[in-house]
Amino acid sequence: MNQGRIWCVVNPSVGLPLFLGSVAAIALIVHYCVLTSTGWVNTFMGG
């Protein structure tokens, strides 16, 4: 593992959920912004 030493600083039981939660939050924010700022996505999803 290339970044294996980070777990000497951050406990994996704290770091992994925090990392995965931040990735999920960023993905949801990006999807929300795309859905609200473009008109063609709503038309495409509506059929």
Secondary structure by P-SEA (a helix, b strand, c coil): ccccccccccccccaaaaaaaaaaaaaaaaaaaaaaccaaaaaaaac
